[in-house]
Amino acid sequence: MTITPPLTADPDGELAAVPTCVLPRSASAEQSAVGDGRPPTPTSYPAMIRLLLGGNLLVCAASFAYPFMSYHVAERGHGAGLVAMVLAAFGVGWVVGQLLCGWLIDRIGRRATLVATMAFAAVVLTLMAGVHSALVLVAGAALAGIVCDAPRPVISAAISELIPDPQRRTKVDAFRFGWVVNGGGAITGAAGGLLAGSLGLPALFLLNAAACAVFGVVALCCLPPDTRRAASARAGYREVFSDARLVLLLASSVATLTALMGFFAVMPMLMIAQGLSAGAFGLTVMTHALAVMTLTPMITPWLSRCLAGGPRLDLLAAASAWTAVCMGVGTLAHSAAMFTVAAVACAPGEIVWFAAGAGVVHHIAPAPQRGVYHGIWGTGMAVAAVIAPILASYGLSHGGELLVAVSTLAVGLLGAALCLPLGRALTPAGGPALPLPLDRGLRQLG
């Protein structure tokens, strides 16, 4: 079976096809370069990366559980209180899962982590399709949250290890965000609504479980065996969190993503207040995803050149600020067209932010702790997914649209401001970028 993402998303054509098994890379081009006295240059991305991206696209496209979980719980006869509790449990599980998966990657390896989490996800989602008990639904949501986003740190750690060139890494990171994540999300929204009506909500959970199972089997059969690292080369979370660079990046990421996700969390309520239908909301979300997918191949060549020399905190800060402004202004919209324009305008900032942020993690993560570093950064989106709806709903109920706009803009600009001490931590005077003690890094905020 071959998964072939659209070729327009990959300017170099190097990610065009994802094989179902890992094949050895041809050395002919490298041998030719050596014979000409030139350093060897890879002619394509590693097969493992292409396989992981293809599997991630499959899982993202079938990730029906979270977006349709509230409907599933309500269909079981439960009220809004339990719906909120189930979604909160999923969010807590998501945070824990990113930390756990990062820890597992550094200890048992990528393949073992991916196979175990995908198998566990298949079992949990299958059980959730048929349960009615409130307690079991809450517990199942928490467990599903732990493994729902397991491929993220696995793929991130693989990119860090297998693609040392920052320019090529940027192309993969942009492709992953623009087409794998957003493309998969667009498929989830479009197909989920159709399938829920014809097959029922439990079928969506079963399809999600099947996709996880397929990815797990492919990983087991096609990824190379993991190599165990010496215990002395690993670091615990206490040591990792003493790296001020990672803590500052995480704080900046949570702030920026809270602004981004808060806008989409409160948008349905804002549209309802303006008399707009659910169809208008769906069209806005779909247009936003298509904008990200369309702009990704346009922005990626320039972005990869900008990041070829290493992290660019100016780009990260600018993308955070641009996203905050677009989201803040968007909350004041009064028509479907205005909401759509705000969502589309945010797309370039999102692309730059995700690629630049991933580039910082690639740069600061020591080889033995790649999984932990990427897992911790992955918690930023999970934490923002919990904070954003609370902040947005509080602002809407206590101050209306204006307070939502101000709070969205403020938290997004905080994310941009945190890039200043992060930049100083990355480039200390008189030497290379080294981990700084956390207290020294935090004092740079002053």
N, C-alpha and C positions, 0 to 999 in steps of 0.2 A: 504494500500500500504506500503510495506517495502523496504527501500533502504539499500542494504547490500554492503558496501565497501569491497575490497579484504581483507581477513583475515590476509595475510602475513604482512600487514602494521601495525598491532597492536600486539606487542609481547605478551601482556597479554590476548588478546582475549576479552578485556572489551569494545571495541568500535565496536564489530563485526556487530551489527545490530542496525538500527535506527527505533524505533517504530513510528507510526503515531499519537500517543497520549501519553500524560504524564501519566505514571502509578506510583503508590506509590512504593517506594523501599522496598524490603523485609527486615524485621528486624531480621530474624531468626539468621543470622550469628552474628549480633551485640549482640543479646540477649545471644547467646552461649558464646561470648567473655566475656561479663560482668559476666556471671555465673562462668567462669573460673578465674575471677579476673583480666582479661586482658582488656586494653582499647579497645573500639569498633573500628574495622577497616572496612571501606567500601568495599564491595565485588564487586561493579561495579560503573561505572561513572553515574552521574545523568541522568535520561531519557531526561531532557531538553537539556543537552549538546549533547547527541547523536542525538536528533531531529534537533538541530541547525546545527550540522555538516552535517547531511544528506541533509538539505535544502540548506546549503551553497554549497555543492558538486553539487547539481542540478543547482543552479544559475551559478556557475563557469563553469560547463560543457556547459551551453547554453549562455555564455557571448560573443555572436558574434558581438555585436554592436561596441565596440571600435576597435578590430583588423580589422574589415571589413568596418569601417566608411569611410576611405579614398576612397575605391573602390565605396562605395555607393554614395558619393558626386560626384566623377568623372563620374559615370554613369548617373548622373543628368545633365551632360553637363557643369560642372564647372571646372575651371582650378586649377593649383597647389596652387595658392595664397589662394583661398577659402578653399581648402583642409587643408592647414596649419592653417588657421584661425579657422576652425571647430575643429581640433584636439587640438589647444590651448584653445579654449573655453571649451572643455571637460576636459582638465587638470585643468583649473581654477575651474570649477564646482566640480571636484574631491576633491580639497583642501578644498573648502568651505563646501562640503558635509560631510567630516570627522569631521570638527569642529561642524557643525550643528547637526549631528547625536549623537556625544558625549554629546552635551548640552541637546538634547532631552531625551537621555537615563536617565540622572540624574533627569529630571523633570517630564516626563510622563511615563517612564518605558520602559523596553526592548520590551515587546510585542507590545505596542502602536507604538513605533518607527519603529519596523520592519514591522508591518502591513501597516502603513502609507507610508513608503518609498517604499515598494514593490508594493503597489497599484499605487502610483505615477509613479514609473518606468514603470509599465505595460502600463499606459496611454501614457506616453511620447514616449516610444519605438514604440507603435502602430501607433502614429501620424507620427513619423519620417519615418516609412516605406513608407508612401505615399506622403511626401512633396517634392517640387522641389525648392521652393524659397530659395535664399541664406540666407536671414535674418532669416527665420524660421529654416533652418538647423543649423545655428550658435546658435540660442537661444535653440533649441532642444538639441544640443550637450551639452551645458552648464547645462541644467536641467537634462539630463541623467547622466552627470558626478556627480551631487550632490548626486544622489541616487544609482549609480552603485555599490558602495562598502559599502553600509550601513550595510550589515551583519557583516563586520569585527569588528567594535567597539562593536556591540551588543554581538557577541560571546565572544570577549575578556573580556568584563565586566562580562559576565555570568561565564566564567571560573574563573575569580578572586574571585567572590562571592561564587560560589558553590563548588570549589575544593580548599580548603585552603592548602593542602599539596603541597609544591613546587615540589616534585619528581613526583607526579601524574599530576600536571599541566604541567610539562615539556613534559611528554608523550603525552598529548593532544595537546599541542602547536606544537610539532614536527609532530604528525600525521596530524594536520590541514594543516601545510605548505607542508609537503612531499606528502600527498595523496589528500587532498581536493583541495588545491590551484593548485599544479602542475598537479595532475591527471585531475582535471577539465580543466585546460589550455590545456593539451594534447588532451583531447576530443574536445575542442573547435577548435583547429587548424586542427585536422584530419577531423572532421565532417563538419566544416565550409566550407572547400575547396570543399568537395563533394556536399554538399547541395546547395552551391552557384551556382554551374554549372547546377544542375538539377532543382532546385526550384526558383532560382533567389535571388538576394541580399535582396529585401524587405522581403522575407520569413524568412531570418535570424533574422531580427529585430522582426518579429512577434513571432518567436520561443523564442527569448530572453524575450519578453514581457510575453509570456505564462508561462515560468519558474518562473518569478518574481511573477506573479499572483498566481501560485500554492503555492509557498513558503509563500506568504502573507496569503492565506486562511488557510494553515496548521497551521501557527503561531497563527492566530485568533482562530482557533478551539481547538488547542491542548496545547498551552502554558498557564500557570496559569495567573490569573489576576495580573496586576502590583500593587505594593504597593507604595503609594505616600510617599515621604520623606518630612519632615518638611523643610520649606523654609530656616530656619536658618542653616540647615546642608549642604546647597549647597554653591558652590563657583563660582564666575564669572571667566572669562578667565584672567582678570588682576591678580587676586590672584593666579590662577594656574600657570601662566607664571612667577610669582615671585619665583617659586621653581626652583632653579638652577639645580637640578638633572634632571628634566624633560627637561629643555632647552638644557643642555649639551647632553643628550641622543638623543634629536631630531636633534641637529646639527651633531652629530656623525652618526646618521642613514641616514640623507640626503646625507652626504658625501659618505658613504659606498654604498648606493643604487644608487647614481649617477654613481659610477664606474661600478657597476653591470649592470645597465640598459643601460649605455652608450655603453658598449661593444655590447650588442644585438641590440642597435639602429643603430650603425655604421657598424655592421657585413654585412648586405646586400650590402652596398656600397663597403666595402673591398673585398667581394667575387666577386662582379661584376668586380672590377678592376683586379682581378686575373683570370678572364674569367670563373668563376664558375656560375652555373645556380641557379635559384630560388629553384629548387628541392634539391640542395645541402644545401642551407640555411634551408629549411624545415626539412631535415633529421638531421641537427645539432641541431636545436631547439628541435626536438622530442627526440633525443638521450640524450640531457641534462635533459629533463623532466623525462625520464625513469631512468636516473642515480640518480636523487634526490629521486624518488620513491623507487628505489632499495636499496639505502644506508640508507634511513630513519629508517627502522626497525633494521638495523645493528647498527647504531649509537645511537639510542634513549635510550637503556638500560644504556649504559655508560654515556650518557649526563644527563639522569635523576638522576643518582647517584651523578654526579658532582654538579648539581644544587640543590640537596636535602637540603643543608644548607643555601641556599639563592643565591643572584646574584653572578656571577663570571665574573668580569670585565676583568680578564686575558683571559678567553675564548672568550669574546666579541671582545677584541682587536686583539687576534690571528686570529679569524675568519675574521675580517675586513681586516687585513694585507694579509692573504692568498687569499681572494677574489680579493683584489687589484692587487696582483702579477699575479694571473692567468689571470685576465682580461687584464692587461697591456701587458703581454707576448702574449696573444691571438691576440691582434691587429696587431702583427708582423707576423702572420701566412701567409703562401703562398699556402696552399692546403686545401682541404676540411677535410682531416684527421687531420691536425694541428688545424684547427678551432674547430673540434669536441673534440679533446683531451683537449683543453683549457676550453671548456664549461663543459666537464665532470669533469675535475679536480677542477672546482669551486664548484661543488655540495656539498662536505662535509663542506666547509666553510659557504655556504648558510644555510644549516640545523642548524649548531651550532649557527650561528649569529641570525637567526630568533627566535630560542628557547631561547637563552640567553637574547636577547633584550626584548622579551615578559616577561621573568622572572623579569627583572629590573622594568618594568611598573607594574607588579603585586605587586612587593615589595613596591614601592613608592606611589602608588595610594591610597589615603584615601577612605574608604568605600563610603562616599556620593558623591565622585567625580570620581568614576571608569570610567564612561562613558566619561567624559571630558578628563581624562588622556589618555585613549586608543584612543580616537578620535584625540587628538593632535599628539600622536605617529603615528597614521595612516596617517597623512598628510605627513610624511616623504617620503613614496613611491610616493604619488601624486606629491609632489614638485620635487622629483628626476625624475619623468616621464616627467616633463616639462623641467628641466635643462639639463638632459643627452643628448637628441638629439641635442640641441643647442651647447653644449660644444663639442660633438663629431664631428658634421658637421663643426664647426668653425676650429677645429684642423685639420681636413682632408683637408679643402680648403686652409689653411694658412701654414701648415707645413708637411702635409702628414701623413703617418702611424706612423712615429717616434714621432711627436708631440701628436698624439692621444694616443700613448702608454704612454708617459711621463705624460700627463694630467690625464689619467685614473689612473695611478699608484699614482700620487701625491694626487688626491682627495680621493682615497681609503685609503692611509696611513694617511691622515688627520683625517679620521673617526676613525682609530685605535688610533691615538695620543690623540684624545679627550676623550678616555676612561680613561686616566690617571687622569685628574681633576675630571672626573665623579666618579672614584673610591674613591678619597679623599672626595668628597661631600657625598658619600653614607656612609662612615665610619669616621665621625669626631672623633677626639681624645677625650677620656674621657666620652663618652656617646653613646646612640643609634643613628641610622641614622635618622636625623630629617630634615625637609625642611630648606634649607639655603637661605638667601637673594640672589637675583640674582647677585648683584654687587660683593658680596664676592665670589660666585662660579666662576664668570668670571675672577676674579683676580687670581684664582688658575692656570689659563692658563700660568701665568708667572712663 
